[in-house]
Amino acid sequence: MTDSVLPVSEPVHVGQARSLATAVARGQDLPDELVDRVALTASELATNLVKYARGGLLAVSTGPLGLDLIATDSGPGLRDVEDSMRDGFSTAGSMGAGLGSVRRLADRFDVFTRRGEGTTVLARWVRGTPQWRGVRIGSVLFTAPGETVSGDGWTAVTAEGIVTIVLTDGLGHGPLAAEASEAAIGHVAADPRGSPAALLAAMDDDPAAARGATVALAQFDLARGTLTFSGVGNITARLLGEGGARETLVSVPGIVGRRQRRGRRANALVRPWSAESWLIMHTDGVSERWASSDWPGLFEHDPATVAGWVLGQHIRLRDDACVLAIAGGEGP
């Protein structure tokens, strides 16, 4: 899985967005016709961000389902989503131009908007099928200004009905922070059935992780319908369950990879996981001052749309940032 987020606020950024999307699409070995569609969509979405939303972010994400473009902003929002799909529709206060063509160019299209708060648009080109029954993932990852790589990272692995997802935040920024994250992620990839406690212990003992990272591990047992969560450090994790239940899953203080954690164990929290469940995790490049109840209807949308919305509404823009939105159910 790879992610990249580009701030878009000036006309010059439209060309940069197109170039980024084109490069990622070609890197995925998409046919030329699809590469052209991705490039045109990136131009349309970036142009809307500049002209109507007073700036925003364009995310390019590749994962199990294919390639996603996510445009997210905190602008005026759409007055009427269906009207905005009509060719030629636009108002001075609404991001409307081009959304009809975006819907036609993409294999999957989704939009969430709130008047006076912003809009998030998802365009997806499907290149695979869902890997797991009952776990759907959307992601966005932002690299701190001035850096070429992000110190945040994530992966998802599966073995015999167990899906393990890890989100990491290497201390600081740049290549060394990225190396710390990669070292932690490598343990999950190497032992997909390892318990969260065993995985965190392995990360603590790894000399390659000595710089340190904050880590959140979510392990889904799809046969039993359970989620096991363990976290170290300041990664936010919010669980939404059946009947509107909401819970913040608490991590223990500390830094993975530092000797002072020897002999200390992160708590393993076990919770039900069902088709109605959501887990939102993000690093500290995104403010935790949000509540799911602030955004009625958001969690009826694709997880990638949800991840983009949370990033667009609460990114700090001075640090690496990563948001994972994980949903139960089968999806489209």
Secondary structure, DSSP 4 states (H G I P E B T S, - for coil): -EEEEEEE-STHHHHHHHHHHHHHHHHTT--HHHHHHHHHHHHHHHHHHHHTSSSEEEEEEEETTEEEEEEEE-SS--S-HHHHTSTT--BTTB--TTHHHHHHHSSEEEEEEETTTEEEEEEEEE-S--SSTT-EEEEEEEPPTT-SS-SEEEEEEEETTEEEEEEEEESSSHHHHHHHHHHHHHHHHH-TT--HHHHHHHHHT-GGGTT-EEEEEEEEETTTTEEEEEEESS-EEEEE-GGG-EEEPPPBSS-BT-GGGTT-----EEEE--TT-EEEEE-TTB-----GGGSTTGGGS-HHHHHHHHHHHHB-SSS-EEEEEEE-S---
